[in-house]
Amino acid sequence: MRPAWLVLISFAFSHVAWATEQRVDSDKWTRKYDRHFKKYSKRYFGPYYDWHWFKAQGIAESHLKPKAKSHRGAIGVMQILPSTYADIKRKNPYFRDIESPRWNIAAGIFYDRGLYRRWQQLPGQDRLYLTFASYNAGYRRILRDYKRAPAPVDSWQHVKPYVPRETQKYVGRIRELKDTDQLLTSRWKKRRFKAK
């Protein structure tokens, strides 16, 4: 039998390797579209907003595959429905083809901004998580779930149990891709409590 400290060290190293491989900025993910994520994050969220959040969203949506199509008809890197794209294009007539990675990413981040503006009740990070949840499940659905959560609702964690499981996983995936420290901490805690 191996000593407990050796098991913990090997577990930590294996999870560091996994997390590094999964990070949004790892070599596993193409950097081909980074300029679009940077440009449109800056345009719609400001120059100091971390564009990696939106790249993580693109990974969660399509693994950054511009030809991706969902069973519901969503298209491209950011998996946008043609009807949603048409609405976005009315406000941005210079946007071109939905299948172009550039315009698909621009439209996705523009749509995120609109959702982000609706969630002024919560502080920055939690507001962003509600934005991603709304992108995945629809704003009205997440607003209904937000209202179902017992007051005071002051974080994503308060709303999370009330949203669809798929949406919980979606937001969790984006957080994992963006923040491996949080990922390692949460996995470490789960593992440690299971061991007791």
Backbone hydrogen bonds, N-H to C=O, Kabsch-Sander energy under -0.5 kcal/mol:
donor,donor_aa,acceptor,acceptor_aa,energy
6,L,3,P,-0.6
7,V,3,P,-1.8
8,L,4,A,-2.4
9,I,5,W,-2.1
10,S,6,L,-2.4
11,F,7,V,-2.3
12,A,8,L,-2.5
13,F,9,I,-2.5
14,S,10,S,-2.2
15,H,11,F,-2.1
16,V,12,A,-2.2
17,A,13,F,-2.2
18,W,14,S,-2.0
19,A,15,H,-2.8
20,T,16,V,-2.6
21,E,17,A,-1.9
22,Q,18,W,-1.7
23,R,19,A,-1.5
24,V,177,L,-3.0
26,S,23,R,-1.9
29,W,26,S,-1.1
34,D,31,R,-1.4
36,H,33,Y,-0.9
37,F,33,Y,-2.0
38,K,34,D,-2.9
39,K,35,R,-2.5
40,Y,36,H,-2.5
41,S,37,F,-1.7
42,K,38,K,-2.2
43,R,39,K,-2.2
44,Y,40,Y,-2.2
45,F,41,S,-2.5
46,G,41,S,-0.6
46,G,42,K,-1.3
49,Y,46,G,-1.2
51,W,49,Y,-0.8
53,W,50,D,-1.5
54,F,51,W,-0.9
55,K,51,W,-1.5
56,A,52,H,-2.7
57,Q,53,W,-1.7
58,G,54,F,-2.2
59,I,55,K,-2.3
60,A,56,A,-2.6
61,E,57,Q,-2.3
62,S,58,G,-2.6
63,H,58,G,-0.6
63,H,59,I,-1.8
64,L,58,G,-1.4
65,K,62,S,-0.8
68,A,65,K,-1.5
70,S,74,A,-2.2
73,G,70,S,-1.4
75,I,80,I,-2.2
76,G,68,A,-2.2
79,Q,76,G,-1.2
80,I,75,I,-2.3
85,Y,81,L,-2.6
86,A,82,P,-2.3
87,D,83,S,-1.7
88,I,84,T,-2.3
89,K,85,Y,-3.0
90,R,86,A,-1.6
91,K,87,D,-1.0
91,K,88,I,-0.6
92,N,88,I,-1.2
95,F,92,N,-2.3
100,S,97,D,-1.4
104,N,100,S,-2.7
105,I,101,P,-2.6
106,A,102,R,-2.3
107,A,103,W,-2.5
108,G,104,N,-2.3
109,I,105,I,-2.5
110,F,106,A,-2.4
111,Y,107,A,-2.6
112,D,108,G,-2.2
113,R,109,I,-2.2
114,G,110,F,-1.7
115,L,111,Y,-2.0
116,Y,112,D,-3.2
117,R,113,R,-2.2
118,R,114,G,-0.7
118,R,115,L,-0.8
119,W,115,L,-0.8
119,W,116,Y,-0.9
120,Q,118,R,-0.6
122,L,119,W,-0.8
127,R,123,P,-2.8
128,L,124,G,-2.1
129,Y,125,Q,-2.0
130,L,126,D,-2.1
131,T,127,R,-1.8
132,F,128,L,-2.5
133,A,129,Y,-2.4
134,S,130,L,-2.4
135,Y,131,T,-2.2
136,N,132,F,-1.9
137,A,133,A,-3.0
138,G,134,S,-2.1
142,I,138,G,-2.1
143,L,139,Y,-2.7
144,R,140,R,-2.3
145,D,141,R,-2.1
146,Y,142,I,-2.7
147,K,143,L,-2.2
148,R,144,R,-1.3
149,A,145,D,-1.2
154,D,152,P,-0.9
158,H,155,S,-0.9
159,V,155,S,-0.9
159,V,156,W,-0.6
160,K,156,W,-2.9
162,Y,159,V,-2.4
163,V,159,V,-0.6
163,V,160,K,-1.2
168,Q,164,P,-2.2
169,K,165,R,-2.4
170,Y,166,E,-2.1
171,V,167,T,-2.6
172,G,168,Q,-2.3
173,R,169,K,-2.6
174,I,170,Y,-2.0
175,R,171,V,-2.3
176,E,172,G,-2.5
177,L,173,R,-2.6
178,K,174,I,-2.1
179,D,175,R,-2.9
183,L,179,D,-1.8
184,L,180,T,-3.3
185,T,181,D,-2.3
186,S,182,Q,-2.7
187,R,183,L,-2.7
188,W,184,L,-2.7
189,K,185,T,-2.5
190,K,186,S,-2.3
191,R,187,R,-2.6
192,R,188,W,-2.9
193,F,189,K,-2.6
194,K,190,K,-1.9
195,A,191,R,-1.8
196,K,192,R,-0.9
